[in-house]
Amino acid sequence: MKILVVGSGGREHALCWAVARSPLCDKLYCAPGNAGIAAVAECVDISGNKIDAITDFATANAIDFVIVGPEEPLVLGLADKLHAAGIPTFGPSAAAAALEGSKGFMKDAVARFGVPTAAYGRFTDRDAARAFVAKQGAPIVVKTDGLAAGKGVTICQNVEEAYAAIDEAMVGRRFGDAGAELVIEEFLDGEEASFFAICDGTNAVALAGAQDHKRAFDGDQGPNTGGMGTYSPAPVLTPGIEAEIMDTMILPTVRGMAAEGKPFVGVLFAGIMVVNGPDGKPVPKLLEYNVRFGDPECQVLMRRLKSDLVALLLAAAKGDVSGQQPQWHDEAALCVVMAAEGYPGDYRKGTRINNLAAAGQVPGVEIFHAGTKPGPDGAVLANGGRVLGVTAAATRIAEARELAYRAVDLIDWKEGFCRRDIAWRAMARGL
């Protein structure tokens, strides 16, 4: 098969790395790709958001299967356009991608489907939003309705912080149109995790879970980011909790979307908060859905996946995952994100990253590029906020962590930084 992966981040590098290993893959393209992806796929200089250009390329090159990585092309309707051209595609339609494209749509939908989630309100008026906060009190969570590159969520510890977050989005327009409407919801106190399932429009098969680290700095300090590191499996997601997530969240959502004429085909990423129930037992509640693999969660999932990724995703795209049962290596995986100084605020592009080859020789380590571009004389240059995902696999989480940080320390990039406490919850558990 000739396969096209759409996207340019660490998620897409991990997907290309896994797809290239499939016996079903004869030729692999990535649009637009990055400096790391170029080692496993032919990069095509077309932005993922250029829907017509991507479709024209796929048609002209007789692409057999397209895997869409990022959320924005899906929300813009890339899967619809490719389907109309007769090209099998892994990724939801624009109508189904609204589960991520609009947090308000998502919250209303899961309320109809009976999914356990936080209480919420939707607001397009600043004064009404502030009145809701005043009535509910704090802590409280303020979210942009639209896509904000993982930065549109503010956890507010007091009412004044919530007012500031509302004004920043609605008056200051920090997030552009994404913040014209806000979802404000109750703060859930518990342990957060990410869970993934592959959906075929009417059914779903569980993939695996991970635990991300959203804050920029050690100790969960600083602003929210797209993710500074992750590990899998996540101890908080016990087999019982995962079964409950499938039964109370994933399957009701897939069946509900199908019943409403918006069948969901793709990966459903459930952001979960595990809270204490009335009887003291842990209970999962849905924070939000995303309609694509997480980044950096995809890196650890692909590192652990033993079975054929292409066969799994193609089964979903063709409408039947009933015979699929993903198989996993008996290892844990951990990813440390290296980001450009200043991220998630302003940061420099074009700085040179050295010694990647030596870092990649650490046993069990794969370095997935998230924001890089090729430079002169074979150099690798930083080209984004989150730039590298240094990923390691080992028998235990603690061993994977040691290997990943050993590789991080070999990378010569003075303009970069990373958190040094990835998997601190697992370390506290002695895992």
Secondary structure as a PSIPRED ss2 file (coil, helix, strand):
# PSIPRED VFORMAT (PSIPRED V4.0)

   1 M C   1.000  0.000  0.000
   2 K E   0.000  0.000  1.000
   3 I E   0.000  0.000  1.000
   4 L E   0.000  0.000  1.000
   5 V E   0.000  0.000  1.000
   6 V E   0.000  0.000  1.000
   7 G E   0.000  0.000  1.000
   8 S C   1.000  0.000  0.000
   9 G C   1.000  0.000  0.000
  10 G H   0.000  1.000  0.000
  11 R H   0.000  1.000  0.000
  12 E H   0.000  1.000  0.000
  13 H H   0.000  1.000  0.000
  14 A H   0.000  1.000  0.000
  15 L H   0.000  1.000  0.000
  16 C H   0.000  1.000  0.000
  17 W H   0.000  1.000  0.000
  18 A H   0.000  1.000  0.000
  19 V H   0.000  1.000  0.000
  20 A H   0.000  1.000  0.000
  21 R C   1.000  0.000  0.000
  22 S C   1.000  0.000  0.000
  23 P C   1.000  0.000  0.000
  24 L C   1.000  0.000  0.000
  25 C C   1.000  0.000  0.000
  26 D C   1.000  0.000  0.000
  27 K E   0.000  0.000  1.000
  28 L E   0.000  0.000  1.000
  29 Y E   0.000  0.000  1.000
  30 C E   0.000  0.000  1.000
  31 A E   0.000  0.000  1.000
  32 P E   0.000  0.000  1.000
  33 G C   1.000  0.000  0.000
  34 N C   1.000  0.000  0.000
  35 A C   1.000  0.000  0.000
  36 G C   1.000  0.000  0.000
  37 I H   0.000  1.000  0.000
  38 A H   0.000  1.000  0.000
  39 A H   0.000  1.000  0.000
  40 V C   1.000  0.000  0.000
  41 A C   1.000  0.000  0.000
  42 E E   0.000  0.000  1.000
  43 C E   0.000  0.000  1.000
  44 V C   1.000  0.000  0.000
  45 D C   1.000  0.000  0.000
  46 I C   1.000  0.000  0.000
  47 S C   1.000  0.000  0.000
  48 G C   1.000  0.000  0.000
  49 N C   1.000  0.000  0.000
  50 K C   1.000  0.000  0.000
  51 I H   0.000  1.000  0.000
  52 D H   0.000  1.000  0.000
  53 A H   0.000  1.000  0.000
  54 I H   0.000  1.000  0.000
  55 T H   0.000  1.000  0.000
  56 D H   0.000  1.000  0.000
  57 F H   0.000  1.000  0.000
  58 A H   0.000  1.000  0.000
  59 T H   0.000  1.000  0.000
  60 A H   0.000  1.000  0.000
  61 N C   1.000  0.000  0.000
  62 A C   1.000  0.000  0.000
  63 I C   1.000  0.000  0.000
  64 D C   1.000  0.000  0.000
  65 F E   0.000  0.000  1.000
  66 V E   0.000  0.000  1.000
  67 I E   0.000  0.000  1.000
  68 V E   0.000  0.000  1.000
  69 G C   1.000  0.000  0.000
  70 P C   1.000  0.000  0.000
  71 E H   0.000  1.000  0.000
  72 E H   0.000  1.000  0.000
  73 P H   0.000  1.000  0.000
  74 L H   0.000  1.000  0.000
  75 V H   0.000  1.000  0.000
  76 L C   1.000  0.000  0.000
  77 G C   1.000  0.000  0.000
  78 L H   0.000  1.000  0.000
  79 A H   0.000  1.000  0.000
  80 D H   0.000  1.000  0.000
  81 K H   0.000  1.000  0.000
  82 L H   0.000  1.000  0.000
  83 H H   0.000  1.000  0.000
  84 A H   0.000  1.000  0.000
  85 A C   1.000  0.000  0.000
  86 G C   1.000  0.000  0.000
  87 I C   1.000  0.000  0.000
  88 P C   1.000  0.000  0.000
  89 T E   0.000  0.000  1.000
  90 F E   0.000  0.000  1.000
  91 G C   1.000  0.000  0.000
  92 P C   1.000  0.000  0.000
  93 S C   1.000  0.000  0.000
  94 A H   0.000  1.000  0.000
  95 A H   0.000  1.000  0.000
  96 A H   0.000  1.000  0.000
  97 A H   0.000  1.000  0.000
  98 A H   0.000  1.000  0.000
  99 L H   0.000  1.000  0.000
 100 E H   0.000  1.000  0.000
 101 G H   0.000  1.000  0.000
 102 S C   1.000  0.000  0.000
 103 K H   0.000  1.000  0.000
 104 G H   0.000  1.000  0.000
 105 F H   0.000  1.000  0.000
 106 M H   0.000  1.000  0.000
 107 K H   0.000  1.000  0.000
 108 D H   0.000  1.000  0.000
 109 A H   0.000  1.000  0.000
 110 V H   0.000  1.000  0.000
 111 A H   0.000  1.000  0.000
 112 R H   0.000  1.000  0.000
 113 F H   0.000  1.000  0.000
 114 G C   1.000  0.000  0.000
 115 V C   1.000  0.000  0.000
 116 P C   1.000  0.000  0.000
 117 T E   0.000  0.000  1.000
 118 A C   1.000  0.000  0.000
 119 A C   1.000  0.000  0.000
 120 Y E   0.000  0.000  1.000
 121 G E   0.000  0.000  1.000
 122 R E   0.000  0.000  1.000
 123 F E   0.000  0.000  1.000
 124 T C   1.000  0.000  0.000
 125 D C   1.000  0.000  0.000
 126 R H   0.000  1.000  0.000
 127 D H   0.000  1.000  0.000
 128 A H   0.000  1.000  0.000
 129 A H   0.000  1.000  0.000
 130 R H   0.000  1.000  0.000
 131 A H   0.000  1.000  0.000
 132 F H   0.000  1.000  0.000
 133 V H   0.000  1.000  0.000
 134 A H   0.000  1.000  0.000
 135 K H   0.000  1.000  0.000
 136 Q H   0.000  1.000  0.000
 137 G C   1.000  0.000  0.000
 138 A C   1.000  0.000  0.000
 139 P C   1.000  0.000  0.000
 140 I E   0.000  0.000  1.000
 141 V E   0.000  0.000  1.000
 142 V E   0.000  0.000  1.000
 143 K E   0.000  0.000  1.000
 144 T E   0.000  0.000  1.000
 145 D C   1.000  0.000  0.000
 146 G C   1.000  0.000  0.000
 147 L C   1.000  0.000  0.000
 148 A C   1.000  0.000  0.000
 149 A C   1.000  0.000  0.000
 150 G C   1.000  0.000  0.000
 151 K C   1.000  0.000  0.000
 152 G C   1.000  0.000  0.000
 153 V E   0.000  0.000  1.000
 154 T E   0.000  0.000  1.000
 155 I E   0.000  0.000  1.000
 156 C E   0.000  0.000  1.000
 157 Q C   1.000  0.000  0.000
 158 N C   1.000  0.000  0.000
 159 V H   0.000  1.000  0.000
 160 E H   0.000  1.000  0.000
 161 E H   0.000  1.000  0.000
 162 A H   0.000  1.000  0.000
 163 Y H   0.000  1.000  0.000
 164 A H   0.000  1.000  0.000
 165 A H   0.000  1.000  0.000
 166 I H   0.000  1.000  0.000
 167 D H   0.000  1.000  0.000
 168 E H   0.000  1.000  0.000
 169 A H   0.000  1.000  0.000
 170 M H   0.000  1.000  0.000
 171 V C   1.000  0.000  0.000
 172 G C   1.000  0.000  0.000
 173 R C   1.000  0.000  0.000
 174 R C   1.000  0.000  0.000
 175 F C   1.000  0.000  0.000
 176 G H   0.000  1.000  0.000
 177 D H   0.000  1.000  0.000
 178 A H   0.000  1.000  0.000
 179 G H   0.000  1.000  0.000
 180 A C   1.000  0.000  0.000
 181 E C   1.000  0.000  0.000
 182 L E   0.000  0.000  1.000
 183 V E   0.000  0.000  1.000
 184 I E   0.000  0.000  1.000
 185 E E   0.000  0.000  1.000
 186 E E   0.000  0.000  1.000
 187 F C   1.000  0.000  0.000
 188 L C   1.000  0.000  0.000
 189 D C   1.000  0.000  0.000
 190 G C   1.000  0.000  0.000
 191 E E   0.000  0.000  1.000
 192 E E   0.000  0.000  1.000
 193 A E   0.000  0.000  1.000
 194 S E   0.000  0.000  1.000
 195 F E   0.000  0.000  1.000
 196 F E   0.000  0.000  1.000
 197 A E   0.000  0.000  1.000
 198 I E   0.000  0.000  1.000
 199 C E   0.000  0.000  1.000
 200 D E   0.000  0.000  1.000
 201 G C   1.000  0.000  0.000
 202 T C   1.000  0.000  0.000
 203 N C   1.000  0.000  0.000
 204 A E   0.000  0.000  1.000
 205 V E   0.000  0.000  1.000
 206 A E   0.000  0.000  1.000
 207 L E   0.000  0.000  1.000
 208 A E   0.000  0.000  1.000
 209 G E   0.000  0.000  1.000
 210 A E   0.000  0.000  1.000
 211 Q E   0.000  0.000  1.000
 212 D E   0.000  0.000  1.000
 213 H C   1.000  0.000  0.000
 214 K C   1.000  0.000  0.000
 215 R E   0.000  0.000  1.000
 216 A E   0.000  0.000  1.000
 217 F E   0.000  0.000  1.000
 218 D C   1.000  0.000  0.000
 219 G C   1.000  0.000  0.000
 220 D C   1.000  0.000  0.000
 221 Q E   0.000  0.000  1.000
 222 G E   0.000  0.000  1.000
 223 P E   0.000  0.000  1.000
 224 N E   0.000  0.000  1.000
 225 T C   1.000  0.000  0.000
 226 G C   1.000  0.000  0.000
 227 G C   1.000  0.000  0.000
 228 M C   1.000  0.000  0.000
 229 G E   0.000  0.000  1.000
 230 T E   0.000  0.000  1.000
 231 Y E   0.000  0.000  1.000
 232 S E   0.000  0.000  1.000
 233 P C   1.000  0.000  0.000
 234 A C   1.000  0.000  0.000
 235 P C   1.000  0.000  0.000
 236 V C   1.000  0.000  0.000
 237 L C   1.000  0.000  0.000
 238 T C   1.000  0.000  0.000
 239 P H   0.000  1.000  0.000
 240 G H   0.000  1.000  0.000
 241 I H   0.000  1.000  0.000
 242 E H   0.000  1.000  0.000
 243 A H   0.000  1.000  0.000
 244 E H   0.000  1.000  0.000
 245 I H   0.000  1.000  0.000
 246 M H   0.000  1.000  0.000
 247 D H   0.000  1.000  0.000
 248 T H   0.000  1.000  0.000
 249 M H   0.000  1.000  0.000
 250 I H   0.000  1.000  0.000
 251 L H   0.000  1.000  0.000
 252 P H   0.000  1.000  0.000
 253 T H   0.000  1.000  0.000
 254 V H   0.000  1.000  0.000
 255 R H   0.000  1.000  0.000
 256 G H   0.000  1.000  0.000
 257 M H   0.000  1.000  0.000
 258 A H   0.000  1.000  0.000
 259 A H   0.000  1.000  0.000
 260 E C   1.000  0.000  0.000
 261 G C   1.000  0.000  0.000
 262 K C   1.000  0.000  0.000
 263 P C   1.000  0.000  0.000
 264 F C   1.000  0.000  0.000
 265 V E   0.000  0.000  1.000
 266 G E   0.000  0.000  1.000
 267 V E   0.000  0.000  1.000
 268 L E   0.000  0.000  1.000
 269 F E   0.000  0.000  1.000
 270 A E   0.000  0.000  1.000
 271 G E   0.000  0.000  1.000
 272 I E   0.000  0.000  1.000
 273 M E   0.000  0.000  1.000
 274 V E   0.000  0.000  1.000
 275 V E   0.000  0.000  1.000
 276 N E   0.000  0.000  1.000
 277 G C   1.000  0.000  0.000
 278 P C   1.000  0.000  0.000
 279 D C   1.000  0.000  0.000
 280 G C   1.000  0.000  0.000
 281 K C   1.000  0.000  0.000
 282 P E   0.000  0.000  1.000
 283 V E   0.000  0.000  1.000
 284 P E   0.000  0.000  1.000
 285 K E   0.000  0.000  1.000
 286 L E   0.000  0.000  1.000
 287 L E   0.000  0.000  1.000
 288 E E   0.000  0.000  1.000
 289 Y E   0.000  0.000  1.000
 290 N E   0.000  0.000  1.000
 291 V C   1.000  0.000  0.000
 292 R C   1.000  0.000  0.000
 293 F C   1.000  0.000  0.000
 294 G C   1.000  0.000  0.000
 295 D C   1.000  0.000  0.000
 296 P C   1.000  0.000  0.000
 297 E H   0.000  1.000  0.000
 298 C H   0.000  1.000  0.000
 299 Q H   0.000  1.000  0.000
 300 V H   0.000  1.000  0.000
 301 L H   0.000  1.000  0.000
 302 M H   0.000  1.000  0.000
 303 R H   0.000  1.000  0.000
 304 R H   0.000  1.000  0.000
 305 L E   0.000  0.000  1.000
 306 K C   1.000  0.000  0.000
 307 S C   1.000  0.000  0.000
 308 D C   1.000  0.000  0.000
 309 L H   0.000  1.000  0.000
 310 V H   0.000  1.000  0.000
 311 A H   0.000  1.000  0.000
 312 L H   0.000  1.000  0.000
 313 L H   0.000  1.000  0.000
 314 L H   0.000  1.000  0.000
 315 A H   0.000  1.000  0.000
 316 A H   0.000  1.000  0.000
 317 A H   0.000  1.000  0.000
 318 K C   1.000  0.000  0.000
 319 G C   1.000  0.000  0.000
 320 D C   1.000  0.000  0.000
 321 V C   1.000  0.000  0.000
 322 S C   1.000  0.000  0.000
 323 G C   1.000  0.000  0.000
 324 Q C   1.000  0.000  0.000
 325 Q C   1.000  0.000  0.000
 326 P C   1.000  0.000  0.000
 327 Q C   1.000  0.000  0.000
 328 W E   0.000  0.000  1.000
 329 H C   1.000  0.000  0.000
 330 D C   1.000  0.000  0.000
 331 E C   1.000  0.000  0.000
 332 A E   0.000  0.000  1.000
 333 A E   0.000  0.000  1.000
 334 L E   0.000  0.000  1.000
 335 C E   0.000  0.000  1.000
 336 V E   0.000  0.000  1.000
 337 V E   0.000  0.000  1.000
 338 M E   0.000  0.000  1.000
 339 A E   0.000  0.000  1.000
 340 A E   0.000  0.000  1.000
 341 E C   1.000  0.000  0.000
 342 G C   1.000  0.000  0.000
 343 Y C   1.000  0.000  0.000
 344 P C   1.000  0.000  0.000
 345 G C   1.000  0.000  0.000
 346 D C   1.000  0.000  0.000
 347 Y C   1.000  0.000  0.000
 348 R C   1.000  0.000  0.000
 349 K C   1.000  0.000  0.000
 350 G C   1.000  0.000  0.000
 351 T C   1.000  0.000  0.000
 352 R E   0.000  0.000  1.000
 353 I E   0.000  0.000  1.000
 354 N E   0.000  0.000  1.000
 355 N C   1.000  0.000  0.000
 356 L H   0.000  1.000  0.000
 357 A H   0.000  1.000  0.000
 358 A H   0.000  1.000  0.000
 359 A H   0.000  1.000  0.000
 360 G C   1.000  0.000  0.000
 361 Q C   1.000  0.000  0.000
 362 V C   1.000  0.000  0.000
 363 P C   1.000  0.000  0.000
 364 G C   1.000  0.000  0.000
 365 V E   0.000  0.000  1.000
 366 E E   0.000  0.000  1.000
 367 I E   0.000  0.000  1.000
 368 F E   0.000  0.000  1.000
 369 H E   0.000  0.000  1.000
 370 A C   1.000  0.000  0.000
 371 G C   1.000  0.000  0.000
 372 T E   0.000  0.000  1.000
 373 K E   0.000  0.000  1.000
 374 P E   0.000  0.000  1.000
 375 G C   1.000  0.000  0.000
 376 P H   0.000  1.000  0.000
 377 D H   0.000  1.000  0.000
 378 G H   0.000  1.000  0.000
 379 A C   1.000  0.000  0.000
 380 V E   0.000  0.000  1.000
 381 L E   0.000  0.000  1.000
 382 A E   0.000  0.000  1.000
 383 N C   1.000  0.000  0.000
 384 G C   1.000  0.000  0.000
 385 G C   1.000  0.000  0.000
 386 R E   0.000  0.000  1.000
 387 V E   0.000  0.000  1.000
 388 L E   0.000  0.000  1.000
 389 G E   0.000  0.000  1.000
 390 V E   0.000  0.000  1.000
 391 T E   0.000  0.000  1.000
 392 A E   0.000  0.000  1.000
 393 A E   0.000  0.000  1.000
 394 A E   0.000  0.000  1.000
 395 T C   1.000  0.000  0.000
 396 R C   1.000  0.000  0.000
 397 I H   0.000  1.000  0.000
 398 A H   0.000  1.000  0.000
 399 E H   0.000  1.000  0.000
 400 A H   0.000  1.000  0.000
 401 R H   0.000  1.000  0.000
 402 E H   0.000  1.000  0.000
 403 L H   0.000  1.000  0.000
 404 A H   0.000  1.000  0.000
 405 Y H   0.000  1.000  0.000
 406 R H   0.000  1.000  0.000
 407 A H   0.000  1.000  0.000
 408 V H   0.000  1.000  0.000
 409 D H   0.000  1.000  0.000
 410 L H   0.000  1.000  0.000
 411 I C   1.000  0.000  0.000
 412 D E   0.000  0.000  1.000
 413 W C   1.000  0.000  0.000
 414 K C   1.000  0.000  0.000
 415 E C   1.000  0.000  0.000
 416 G E   0.000  0.000  1.000
 417 F E   0.000  0.000  1.000
 418 C C   1.000  0.000  0.000
 419 R C   1.000  0.000  0.000
 420 R C   1.000  0.000  0.000
 421 D C   1.000  0.000  0.000
 422 I C   1.000  0.000  0.000
 423 A C   1.000  0.000  0.000
 424 W H   0.000  1.000  0.000
 425 R H   0.000  1.000  0.000
 426 A H   0.000  1.000  0.000
 427 M H   0.000  1.000  0.000
 428 A H   0.000  1.000  0.000
 429 R C   1.000  0.000  0.000
 430 G C   1.000  0.000  0.000
 431 L C   1.000  0.000  0.000
